[in-house]
Amino acid sequence: MTESPDDTAALSPADQTAYRRLHADATALLRAWEPPDSGQEALRADYLTHLGDYPWAVAKAGPPEHLTASVLVLDEGWERVLLTHHRKAGVWLQFGGHLEPGDNSLYAAAVREVAEESGLVGVRVHPTVAQLDRHRLVGAFGRCREHLDVRFAGVAPAGVAPRVSTESHDVRWWPLADLPEQTRGEVSALAAACRRVLSHASDSR
C-alpha cells in the first residue's frame, strides 16, 4: 500500500483499528460484487486499486480521494425518490457521506447516513451494491477532492415523514418522471440501478 499525505496521524489508535476494519470490509464487498455492465466493472477495478494503494482510503482524514456510502430512498411503489438539497453541493442528491469509526461496515455507514440525513425510521436498505460513482467535488468540501461513492437502494415505509438535517437545505419527494433538472441524469441512472437491485431481490424470494 502507498502512504499518502493525509490527516490520519491525528486519529486515535482505536479509530485507526476501526478504519482498517472498514478498509477490509469495503475490499471484500467490492471483490464479491457482480457489476451489471462493463462501465461498473471498470469502476469496481478502479476502487479496488485505490483501496490497494491507500490504507486509509475509507477515511475522510485519508487521501483527498476516498470512499463514501450513500442510499437512494424510493417509496414502496418505486415511483418516487426522496432527495436532499445538499447544503455543500447545492443540488438535489441522495443521502450519504463519509464512513465513520463507529460503522461496522460500509453498508452500515450507508444505513446510518440515510437515518441521520432523512430522519426516516424503518428504511429498508438492500445490502447489494446498486451503483458505483466516482466524481470530483464542487462546493465547500474542504480537503476532499473526489468521492468514490458506493450506492445502495432503500425503500421507505408508507406514511413516514422526513425531516431536514443540518446538512441539507430541504428534503423532498420527487416523482421519477419529474426529477430536478440539475441532477436528473445522475439520479435517473441511480434510480434505474436501484430498481434493478430491488426487482432482482423480489424475484429471488
C-alpha positions as CSV (number, residue, x, y, z in Angstrom):
1,M,0.0,0.0,0.0
2,T,1.1,3.6,-0.6
3,E,1.2,6.0,2.2
4,S,-0.1,9.4,1.1
5,P,-0.2,12.9,2.6
6,D,-3.2,12.8,5.0
7,D,-4.5,13.8,8.4
8,T,-4.6,10.2,9.8
9,A,-1.8,10.9,12.4
10,A,-4.4,12.6,14.5
11,L,-6.6,9.5,14.6
12,S,-6.7,7.6,17.9
13,P,-5.4,4.0,17.9
14,A,-9.0,2.8,18.2
15,D,-10.1,4.8,15.2
16,Q,-7.2,3.6,13.2
17,T,-8.2,0.0,14.0
18,A,-11.8,0.8,13.1
19,Y,-10.8,2.2,9.7
20,R,-8.6,-0.8,9.0
21,R,-11.7,-3.0,9.6
22,L,-13.7,-0.8,7.3
23,H,-11.0,-1.0,4.6
24,A,-11.1,-4.8,4.8
25,D,-14.9,-4.8,4.6
26,A,-15.0,-2.5,1.6
27,T,-12.4,-4.5,-0.2
28,A,-14.3,-7.8,0.4
29,L,-17.7,-6.2,-0.6
30,L,-16.3,-4.9,-3.9
31,R,-14.5,-8.1,-4.7
32,A,-17.7,-10.1,-4.2
33,W,-19.9,-7.7,-6.1
34,E,-21.0,-8.7,-9.7
35,P,-21.3,-5.4,-11.7
36,P,-24.2,-5.2,-14.2
37,D,-22.1,-3.8,-17.1
38,S,-18.6,-3.0,-18.3
39,G,-18.6,0.6,-17.0
40,Q,-19.4,-0.5,-13.5
41,E,-16.8,-3.3,-13.7
42,A,-14.2,-0.7,-14.7
43,L,-15.1,1.4,-11.6
44,R,-15.0,-1.7,-9.4
45,A,-11.5,-2.4,-10.6
46,D,-10.6,1.3,-10.0
47,Y,-12.0,1.3,-6.5
48,L,-10.1,-1.9,-5.6
49,T,-6.8,-0.4,-7.0
50,H,-7.4,2.7,-4.9
51,L,-8.0,0.6,-1.8
52,G,-4.9,-1.4,-2.5
53,D,-2.8,1.7,-2.9
54,Y,-4.1,3.6,0.1
55,P,-4.5,2.1,3.6
56,W,-6.8,5.0,4.7
57,A,-8.9,5.2,1.5
58,V,-12.1,4.7,3.6
59,A,-11.4,7.7,5.9
60,K,-12.2,11.4,5.4
61,A,-8.8,12.0,7.1
62,G,-7.1,9.8,4.5
63,P,-6.2,10.8,0.9
64,P,-8.3,13.6,-0.6
65,E,-9.9,10.9,-2.8
66,H,-11.7,8.4,-0.5
67,L,-14.7,6.1,-0.4
68,T,-18.2,7.2,0.7
69,A,-21.5,5.4,1.1
70,S,-25.0,6.6,0.0
71,V,-28.6,5.4,-0.3
72,L,-31.3,6.4,-2.8
73,V,-34.6,6.1,-1.0
74,L,-37.6,5.1,-3.0
75,D,-41.2,4.9,-2.0
76,E,-42.9,1.5,-1.8
77,G,-44.2,1.7,-5.4
78,W,-40.6,2.6,-6.6
79,E,-42.2,5.6,-8.4
80,R,-40.7,8.4,-6.3
81,V,-37.4,9.2,-4.7
82,L,-36.6,11.2,-1.6
83,L,-33.8,13.7,-2.2
84,T,-31.9,16.2,-0.1
85,H,-30.9,19.6,-1.3
86,H,-27.3,19.2,-0.1
87,R,-26.0,22.2,1.8
88,K,-22.4,21.9,0.5
89,A,-23.1,20.7,-3.1
90,G,-26.1,23.0,-3.6
91,V,-28.0,20.4,-5.6
92,W,-30.6,17.7,-5.1
93,L,-28.9,14.3,-4.3
94,Q,-29.4,11.0,-2.5
95,F,-28.4,10.7,1.2
96,G,-24.9,9.8,2.0
97,G,-21.5,10.7,3.3
98,H,-18.2,9.6,4.9
99,L,-17.5,6.4,6.7
100,E,-17.0,6.8,10.5
101,P,-15.1,4.7,13.0
102,G,-18.3,3.5,14.7
103,D,-19.6,1.9,11.5
104,N,-19.3,-1.8,11.5
105,S,-19.2,-2.0,7.7
106,L,-19.6,0.1,4.6
107,Y,-23.2,-1.0,4.4
108,A,-23.7,0.1,8.0
109,A,-22.3,3.5,7.1
110,A,-24.9,3.8,4.4
111,V,-27.7,2.8,6.8
112,R,-26.5,5.4,9.3
113,E,-26.3,8.2,6.8
114,V,-29.8,7.7,5.5
115,A,-31.2,7.7,9.0
116,E,-29.2,10.8,10.1
117,E,-30.0,12.9,7.0
118,S,-33.6,11.9,6.2
119,G,-35.0,11.4,9.7
120,L,-36.9,8.4,8.4
121,V,-37.4,5.4,10.6
122,G,-37.6,1.9,9.1
123,V,-35.9,2.5,5.7
124,R,-35.1,-0.9,4.3
125,V,-31.6,-0.7,2.7
126,H,-30.7,-3.6,0.5
127,P,-27.2,-4.9,1.1
128,T,-26.3,-5.4,-2.5
129,V,-24.4,-2.5,-4.1
130,A,-26.6,-0.8,-6.6
131,Q,-24.1,1.5,-8.3
132,L,-20.6,2.9,-8.1
133,D,-19.9,6.6,-8.9
134,R,-16.5,8.3,-8.8
135,H,-16.9,12.1,-9.0
136,R,-14.9,15.3,-8.5
137,L,-16.4,17.6,-5.9
138,V,-17.5,21.2,-6.2
139,G,-18.6,23.4,-3.4
140,A,-17.5,23.7,0.2
141,F,-15.9,20.3,0.7
142,G,-12.6,21.3,2.2
143,R,-9.7,19.0,1.5
144,C,-12.0,16.4,-0.1
145,R,-11.3,16.3,-3.9
146,E,-13.0,13.1,-5.1
147,H,-15.6,10.8,-3.7
148,L,-15.6,7.1,-4.7
149,D,-19.2,6.6,-3.8
150,V,-20.7,3.1,-3.1
151,R,-24.5,3.4,-3.6
152,F,-27.3,1.3,-2.2
153,A,-31.1,1.1,-2.7
154,G,-33.5,1.9,0.1
155,V,-37.3,1.7,0.4
156,A,-39.2,3.9,2.9
157,P,-42.3,2.5,4.6
158,A,-45.5,4.3,3.8
159,G,-46.7,7.2,5.9
160,V,-43.3,8.2,7.4
161,A,-42.4,11.9,7.3
162,P,-38.8,13.0,6.5
163,R,-37.1,15.9,8.3
164,V,-34.4,18.3,7.2
165,S,-31.0,17.8,8.8
166,T,-28.2,20.3,9.4
167,E,-26.6,19.0,6.2
168,S,-29.5,20.0,4.0
169,H,-31.5,23.0,2.8
170,D,-34.5,20.8,2.1
171,V,-35.7,17.2,1.8
172,R,-38.5,16.4,-0.7
173,W,-40.1,13.5,-2.6
174,W,-39.6,13.7,-6.4
175,P,-41.5,11.6,-9.0
176,L,-39.1,9.7,-11.2
177,A,-40.9,11.3,-14.2
178,D,-40.1,14.8,-12.9
179,L,-36.7,14.8,-11.3
180,P,-34.8,18.1,-10.5
181,E,-33.2,19.3,-13.8
182,Q,-29.7,19.9,-12.4
183,T,-29.2,16.2,-11.3
184,R,-31.8,14.5,-13.4
185,G,-29.4,12.4,-15.4
186,E,-27.4,11.2,-12.3
187,V,-30.4,10.5,-10.2
188,S,-32.3,8.8,-13.0
189,A,-29.4,6.4,-13.7
190,L,-29.1,5.6,-10.0
191,A,-32.8,5.0,-9.7
192,A,-32.7,2.6,-12.5
193,A,-29.8,0.7,-10.9
194,C,-31.7,0.6,-7.5
195,R,-34.9,-0.6,-9.1
196,R,-32.9,-3.4,-10.8
197,V,-31.4,-4.5,-7.5
198,L,-34.8,-4.4,-5.8
199,S,-36.5,-6.2,-8.6
200,H,-33.9,-9.0,-8.6
201,A,-34.3,-9.3,-4.8
202,S,-38.1,-9.6,-5.2
203,D,-37.7,-12.3,-7.9
204,S,-35.3,-14.3,-5.7
205,R,-37.8,-14.6,-2.8
